[in-house]
């Protein structure tokens, strides 16, 4: 007997029904959804059974029985404690719907199970295509049983979304594909990769009597043999495969270039970005700080004077103009690279809070929060979290429901925990992040682009990342050590289409074989690599035209061995194809 239960939640948005915008409306097919979700449907089709309806959502009959149905008190998830919220959490911490939290977490598990099932299904198709050569009934029966087990695991995860904590944890444990289901996707990729070779050795005792090499992609009989071996546990994935990729053989070093004083002035023109240089023992900061702002900001060259020995600069934070010496043994300025523009998407209603969040004055900060239109911002740029962590957390809480693009500078863990709950966030840029923060944002299913930076003096630990079924397509990476950056790229190798990597043209990060390291990432869809000759901290990277061309050719060559046709660009040699401002 099938038991149906009423719910006071719309099954599309998972929000509680009410008498206003979440008013329950019943469709002719008998299913009920809130008015707001029905108004946002692209077509008049029931989200569950796909049956059409003709009436406007506002004209549909109200299902007041859903409002009158007794229901248990709403349950919440505590963002700070990372567990089901207690009464104290509801009062003192940031909380969100428990069902929404579990729905987001379940999505990753369900997709992993679905990928495992799809891999088994494709292996099944491979065996069926060669069925007339061999008796494959046992293989096919085994695949059918494993796919049925995955369907059962998916149902357990879906049913446990409203269970107690113990039931939810047990359901998650069964949601990890194992054995053949875990390896099917990678095995299928190898079987269809034209560059993959299979070595066959026939032994007579201890003597290798026969040896041969075959490429499974072009030989159905080889694919059939390997599939049968995999089905009965006689084909194992080499433990050396991932271990080999994670080995690093170089001593990490900085990418930064040291520009001699004699080359500073020749590189400046009107419009160039510059920063103040304070030499050891030099006094006078108090005199000039009102010009440059607090903290000191970059400036723009507006004119040359005193026969070219001095430069006039308009400072970004204050708008004031000062004059500074640029002559031998007296260089008051240093050139900066073009400002790197964060990739936060092109959504409407963008707002830059760089100056507000970095200053100490609280008046503009509270004025921003009091603006009634602020909560509808879709893109937020330049949010510095360190000067006032609580204010920046409040900012994120207000914009969270609509935010699609975000740039953070020096976030705390509480900021990252909140960001991880933003289901609409597609583009994220973070400067000065920690290792666990990178692990957390790397698994966000909604992200399509990610940008991360840290300084050489404050490196991340050497991290590894599990391959995740998220759809990240664009990655800009300027983190140390390089092994962590490569591990991040490898985790998203199946979906990544563009990689932008901060790198010197000679011995980037101290690595002697960047091209081979990139090849070992195993990219499947990569179309473009941009080598950034500057970092997020206004430093130039070492760059020379001969070494740049050689580096680009090596990368293209090694990736071509993996049947990838990748454009390799340099931000210094191809500035028109790189976003700066």
Secondary structure, DSSP 8 states (H G I E B T S, - for coil): -------SB-TTT--B--SSTT-EEE-TTS-EEEHHHHHT-SSSB-TTT--B--S-GGGSEE-THHHHS------EEETTTTEE--HHHHHHS-EEEHHHHHHHHHHHHHHHHHHHHHHHHHHHHHHHHTTTTS--HHHHHHHHHHHHHHHHHHHHHHHGGGS-HHHHHHHHHTTS--HHHHHHHHHHHHHT-TT--EEEEEEETTEEEEEEEE-GGG-HHHHHHHHHHHHTT-----THHHHHHH---S-----B----HHHHGGG--TT-EEEE---TT---HHHHHHHHTTTT--EEEEEEETTTTEEEEEETTT--EEEEEEETTEE-EEE----B-------SSEEE-HHHHHSS-SHHHHHHHH-TTGGG-SEEEEEE-STTHHHHHHHHHHHTTT--EEEEES--HHHHHHHTT-TT--EEEEES--HHHHHHHHT-TT-SEEEEE--GGG---------------EEEEE-SSHHHHHHHHHHTTTT--EEEEE--SSSGGG-S-HHHHHHTT--SS--EEEEESB-TTS-BB---HHHHHHHHHHHHHHHHTTT---EEEETTT-GGGS-B-
